[in-house]
Amino acid sequence: LFGIFSVPGQAAYNSAKFAVRGFTEALRQEMIANGHPVKVTTVHPGGIKTAIMRNSTAAEGVDKEGLTKTFDTRLTITTPEKAAREILAAVRKNRPRVLVGPDAKVLDAIVRITGSGYQRLFNTVVSRLIPNAH
């Protein structure tokens, strides 16, 4: 999801994900414009029950242990198996993008509705969920 919105303490990760989003969206358009048979779907997973946070890095001053605990206990909703089924279904239907998990769909809707206003909202939520996350 960090290719749809940004959160404090994750600037490098957000940058990489926004780049992947831009690349895959442009690639999809190029394939269509040139009549190539290659199909492209951008995947935006929500909280998937994996070790991603335990294996990640965070900006200096961010409480990585607290962030990991919050992610593992409060933010991971979707199993890897369910995520795989959702992704494969979207690819089979040639969807331009897939939001994986109910949390992904809700967060995407918030960003679309509030525009850049999501930043203030998410900053408040992150600071409550993860003290010293900034």
C-alpha positions in Angstrom: 0.0 0.0 0.0 2.9 2.3 0.4 2.7 3.0 -3.3 -0.7 4.6 -2.7 0.0 6.7 0.4 3.0 7.6 2.5 3.7 7.4 6.3 6.3 9.0 8.5 9.5 7.1 9.0 9.2 5.2 5.7 10.4 7.7 3.1 12.8 5.4 1.3 10.3 2.5 1.3 7.5 4.8 0.1 9.7 6.1 -2.7 10.5 2.6 -4.0 6.8 1.6 -3.9 5.7 4.8 -5.7 8.4 4.1 -8.4 7.1 0.5 -8.8 3.6 1.8 -9.2 4.6 4.3 -11.8 6.7 1.8 -13.7 4.0 -0.8 -13.8 1.2 1.6 -14.8 3.4 3.0 -17.6 4.4 -0.5 -18.7 0.8 -1.5 -18.9 -0.1 1.5 -21.1 2.9 0.8 -23.4 1.9 -2.9 -23.8 -1.7 -1.8 -24.7 -0.6 1.0 -27.0 1.8 -1.2 -28.9 -0.6 -4.2 -29.2 1.7 -6.5 -27.2 0.2 -9.6 -25.6 1.9 -8.9 -22.2 -0.5 -8.1 -19.5 0.5 -6.0 -16.4 -1.3 -5.8 -13.0 0.0 -3.6 -10.2 -0.4 -5.3 -6.8 -1.1 -3.2 -3.6 -1.2 -5.6 -0.6 -2.6 -4.5 2.7 -1.4 -6.2 5.9 -0.4 -9.7 4.9 0.6 -12.1 7.7 4.3 -12.4 6.7 7.6 -11.5 8.3 7.9 -8.3 6.2 8.1 -5.9 9.1 10.5 -8.1 11.1 12.8 -8.1 8.1 12.5 -4.3 7.3 14.5 -1.2 8.3 13.1 2.1 9.6 14.4 5.6 9.7 16.6 6.7 12.5 14.6 7.4 15.7 11.7 5.1 14.7 10.8 2.5 17.2 11.1 -0.5 14.9 10.3 -3.0 17.6 7.1 -1.2 18.4 6.2 -0.8 14.8 6.8 -4.5 14.2 4.7 -5.5 17.1 1.8 -3.2 16.1 2.0 -4.5 12.5 2.0 -8.1 13.5 -0.8 -7.8 16.1 -3.0 -5.1 14.7 -2.4 -4.6 11.0 -2.0 -8.0 9.4 -5.4 -9.2 8.4 -4.9 -11.3 5.2 -3.3 -14.7 5.0 -0.7 -15.2 2.3 -2.9 -17.9 0.7 -5.9 -15.5 0.5 -3.6 -12.8 -0.9 -2.4 -15.2 -3.6 -5.9 -16.1 -4.6 -6.9 -12.4 -4.9 -3.8 -11.6 -6.9 -4.2 -14.5 -9.3 -7.9 -13.7 -9.8 -7.0 -10.1 -10.7 -4.3 -11.2 -13.1 -6.7 -13.7 -14.8 -9.2 -10.8 -15.3 -6.4 -8.5 -16.6 -7.2 -5.9 -13.9 -4.9 -2.9 -14.0 -4.4 -3.1 -10.2 -5.4 -5.2 -7.3 -5.9 -4.1 -3.7 -5.3 -7.1 -1.6 -7.3 -7.4 1.6 -10.1 -5.3 3.1 -7.7 -2.9 4.8 -6.1 -2.1 1.4 -9.5 -1.3 0.0 -10.5 1.0 2.9 -7.2 2.8 3.0 -7.3 3.4 -0.8 -10.8 4.8 -0.5 -9.7 7.2 2.3 -6.8 8.5 0.1 -9.1 8.9 -2.9 -11.7 10.8 -0.8 -9.4 13.0 1.2 -6.6 13.7 -1.4 -3.6 15.0 0.4 -5.7 15.4 3.6 -5.0 11.8 4.3 -1.5 12.8 5.4 -2.7 14.6 8.5 -5.1 11.8 9.3 -2.5 9.1 8.8 0.1 11.0 10.8 -2.2 11.2 13.7 -3.1 7.5 13.5 0.5 6.4 13.2 1.5 8.5 16.2 -1.2 6.9 18.3 -0.5 3.3 17.1 3.3 3.6 17.2 4.7 6.1 19.7 8.0 7.7 18.5 7.3 6.6 14.9 8.3 10.0 13.6 
